[in-house]
């Protein structure tokens, strides 16, 4: 990328910088590229990375043949993208989207962890890895939506994006803190001060999944991390994730990945040259 001249794409591209510093030219403007800085490059927008200096990080390309919504290309053309905060990230005027996203500490750390885990799972290709990667990618986009400056009502008369983003931040922070706990939606509603039905409906509308579904996603991400990076037993992993019975954990894991936790661990560890 550093050697490519000014260019554009017919698809979205996500850049997240993790170290060093430099300059990233997007849409004719120059922006600092430092640790915790992300860019969402819209289709047709030109960018130039030749002045990035020693900045390093990740790039994710949303190629039309690999991203679909309802079996149709979903993130190549903005008109095809559904509404909701998760997708509003990609629906803004291209000049707005050129603005860099400065991630807060929590969002940055989680995105870095998710990208690292995605890289390993895509390299190892254990059974169910496609689902695992897409789930991690959804959480990465949620974190970006929480911090994206173009979803703020600054200089507009709109208030919904800010309120929606605040709700998403509160909900996903709660999930990160309590995904191991028992009680689910009922206790979450009490903690957050929302009616359970409202919380379910609103989060589904904004992100495509309910609070409970996102909690399960978070459990599964942690499960895969523990299975791949530790020698803890499946029973211990189940207990750590808040499952009262190992059978419930195994059943849920199989539903999500089409394979048991033990088999997933064998496939992952066996294929990774680093282990």
C-alpha positions in Angstrom: 0.0 0.0 0.0 2.9 2.4 0.8 4.1 2.1 -2.8 0.8 2.6 -4.6 0.0 6.0 -6.1 -3.2 7.9 -5.4 -6.0 5.4 -6.0 -9.6 4.5 -5.2 -11.7 1.4 -4.9 -15.2 0.1 -5.7 -15.5 -1.3 -2.2 -15.1 -0.1 1.4 -11.8 -0.3 3.1 -11.0 -0.1 6.8 -7.6 1.0 8.2 -6.7 0.8 11.8 -3.2 2.1 12.9 -1.6 0.5 15.9 1.9 2.1 16.1 4.1 4.8 14.7 2.9 8.0 12.9 2.4 9.4 9.5 0.1 11.2 7.1 -2.8 9.6 5.3 -4.3 11.5 2.3 -8.1 10.8 2.0 -10.3 12.7 -0.5 -7.7 15.3 -1.1 -7.2 16.1 2.6 -4.3 15.2 4.8 -4.9 13.6 8.2 -2.6 12.3 10.9 -2.3 8.5 11.2 -1.3 7.6 14.7 -2.0 4.8 17.2 -5.8 4.3 17.7 -6.6 6.1 14.5 -9.0 4.4 12.0 -10.2 5.3 8.6 -13.2 4.1 6.6 -12.5 4.6 2.9 -15.8 4.7 0.9 -16.1 3.4 -2.6 -14.8 6.0 -5.1 -12.9 8.0 -2.5 -9.2 8.4 -3.4 -6.5 7.9 -0.8 -2.7 7.9 -0.7 -0.7 6.0 1.9 2.8 6.9 0.6 3.3 9.5 3.5 2.5 7.1 6.3 6.1 7.2 7.6 6.5 4.5 10.2 2.8 4.1 10.9 1.7 0.5 10.9 -1.6 -1.3 11.4 -4.4 -3.3 9.9 -6.4 -3.1 6.6 -9.7 -4.9 6.1 -11.2 -4.9 2.5 -15.0 -5.3 2.2 -14.8 -7.0 -1.2 -18.3 -7.3 -2.9 -17.9 -11.0 -3.5 -17.2 -11.7 0.2 -19.7 -9.4 1.9 -23.4 -9.9 1.3 -26.7 -8.9 2.9 -29.8 -11.0 2.0 -27.6 -12.7 -0.7 -27.0 -9.4 -2.4 -23.8 -7.4 -2.4 -24.1 -5.2 0.7 -21.1 -3.1 1.4 -20.0 -2.2 -2.1 -22.8 0.3 -2.9 -24.1 2.6 -0.1 -27.7 2.3 -1.4 -27.8 -1.4 -0.6 -27.0 -1.0 3.1 -29.8 -1.3 5.6 -30.5 1.3 8.3 -29.3 1.0 11.9 -26.3 2.4 13.7 -24.0 -0.6 12.7 -24.7 0.2 9.1 -25.0 4.0 9.4 -21.2 3.8 9.7 -21.3 3.1 5.9 -24.2 5.3 4.9 -22.8 8.8 5.3 -21.7 11.3 2.6 -18.3 10.4 1.4 -16.7 13.7 2.6 -18.0 13.1 6.1 -16.6 9.5 6.0 -13.1 10.8 5.1 -12.7 12.1 8.7 -10.5 9.8 10.8 -12.0 7.9 13.7 -10.1 8.2 17.0 -10.9 5.1 19.0 -11.2 5.3 22.8 -9.0 3.0 24.8 -11.7 0.3 25.3 -12.7 0.2 21.7 -9.1 0.2 20.5 -8.0 -2.6 22.8 -11.0 -4.8 21.9 -10.6 -4.1 18.1 -6.9 -5.0 18.3 -7.7 -8.2 20.1 -10.5 -9.1 17.6 -8.3 -8.4 14.6 -5.5 -10.6 16.0 -7.9 -13.4 16.8 -9.4 -13.1 13.3 -6.0 -13.3 11.7 -5.2 -16.5 13.5 -8.6 -18.1 12.8 -8.5 -17.2 9.1 -5.0 -18.7 8.9 -5.9 -21.9 10.8 -9.3 -22.3 9.2 -10.9 -24.6 11.8 -14.5 -25.6 11.3 -16.8 -22.7 11.8 -14.0 -20.1 11.2 -16.2 -18.1 8.7 -18.8 -17.5 11.3 -16.2 -16.7 13.9 -14.6 -14.1 11.7 -17.9 -12.4 10.7 -18.9 -12.2 14.4 -15.6 -10.6 15.3 -16.0 -8.2 12.3 -19.4 -7.1 13.5 -18.1 -6.2 16.9 -15.2 -4.2 15.3 -17.8 -2.2 13.3 -19.9 -1.6 16.4 -16.8 -0.2 18.1 -16.1 2.1 15.1 -19.7 3.3 15.2 -19.3 4.2 18.8 -16.5 6.6 18.0 -17.1 7.7 14.4 -17.2 11.5 14.3 -19.7 11.6 11.4 -22.3 9.8 13.5 -22.3 12.9 15.9 -25.0 15.6 15.5 -22.3 18.3 15.5 -23.3 21.0 13.0 -26.6 19.3 12.2 -30.1 19.4 13.7 -30.1 15.6 14.2 -30.0 14.1 17.6 -30.8 10.4 16.9 -27.2 9.3 15.9 -25.8 10.7 19.1 -28.4 9.1 21.3 -28.1 5.9 19.4 -24.4 5.9 19.8 -24.6 6.6 23.5 -27.0 3.7 23.9 -24.7 1.4 21.9 -21.7 2.4 24.0 -23.6 1.8 27.3 -24.9 -1.6 26.1 -21.7 -3.0 24.8 -19.8 -1.8 27.8 -22.3 -3.6 29.9 -21.9 -6.8 27.8 -18.1 -6.6 28.1 -18.4 -6.4 31.9 -21.2 -8.9 32.5 -21.2 -11.5 29.7 -20.1 -14.1 32.2 -22.9 -13.3 34.6 -26.2 -15.1 35.1 -29.5 -13.2 34.7 -29.2 -12.1 31.1 -31.6 -9.5 29.8 -33.6 -9.0 33.1 -30.6 -8.0 35.1 -29.2 -6.0 32.2 -32.4 -4.0 32.0 -32.2 -3.2 35.7 -28.6 -2.2 35.5 -29.2 0.0 32.4 -32.6 1.4 33.5 -34.4 0.3 30.3 -37.5 -1.9 29.8 -36.4 -5.3 28.6 -38.6 -5.2 25.5 -37.4 -1.8 24.5 -33.8 -2.8 25.0 -34.3 -5.9 22.8 -36.1 -4.0 20.0 -33.8 -1.0 20.0 -30.6 -2.9 19.9 -31.8 -5.2 17.2 -32.8 -2.2 15.1 -29.5 -0.5 15.6 -27.2 -3.5 15.2 -29.1 -6.4 13.7 -29.0 -8.5 16.9 -30.5 -8.4 20.4 -28.7 -7.9 23.7 -28.9 -11.6 24.4 -27.5 -12.5 20.9 -24.6 -10.1 21.4 -23.9 -11.6 24.8 -23.7 -15.0 23.3 -21.4 -13.7 20.6 -19.2 -12.2 23.3 -19.1 -15.6 25.1 -18.2 -17.4 22.0 -15.3 -15.0 21.2 -13.9 -15.5 24.7 -14.5 -19.3 24.4 -12.4 -19.4 21.2 -9.7 -17.3 22.8 -9.5 -19.6 25.9 -9.6 -22.8 23.8 -6.8 -21.6 21.5 -4.5 -19.9 23.9 -4.8 -21.9 27.2 -4.8 -25.5 28.2 -7.8 -25.1 30.5 -10.3 -27.9 30.2 -13.6 -27.4 28.4 -15.4 -27.7 31.7 -13.3 -24.9 33.2 -13.9 -22.7 30.1 -17.7 -23.3 30.4 -17.6 -22.3 34.1 -15.5 -19.2 33.3 -18.2 -18.1 30.8 -21.0 -18.5 33.3 -22.5 -21.8 32.1 -23.8 -23.9 35.0 -23.5 -27.1 33.0 -20.8 -28.1 30.5 -23.5 -29.6 28.3 -25.2 -26.2 27.8 -21.8 -24.7 26.7 -21.0 -27.5 24.3 -24.5 -27.3 22.8 -24.3 -23.6 22.3 -20.8 -23.8 20.8 -21.8 -26.5 18.4 -24.8 -24.4 17.3 -22.5 -21.5 16.5 -19.6 -23.4 14.9 -20.9 -26.8 13.9 -18.3 -28.5 16.0 -17.7 -29.2 19.7 -15.3 -27.0 21.7 -12.8 -29.9 22.1 -12.8 -30.6 18.3 -12.4 -26.9 17.6 -9.4 -26.7 19.9 -7.8 -29.8 18.2 -8.4 -28.3 14.7 -7.1 -24.9 15.7 -4.0 -25.9 17.6 -3.1 -28.6 15.1 -3.2 -26.2 12.1 -1.3 -23.4 13.7 2.5 -23.5 13.0 3.1 -21.3 16.0 1.8 -23.9 18.5 
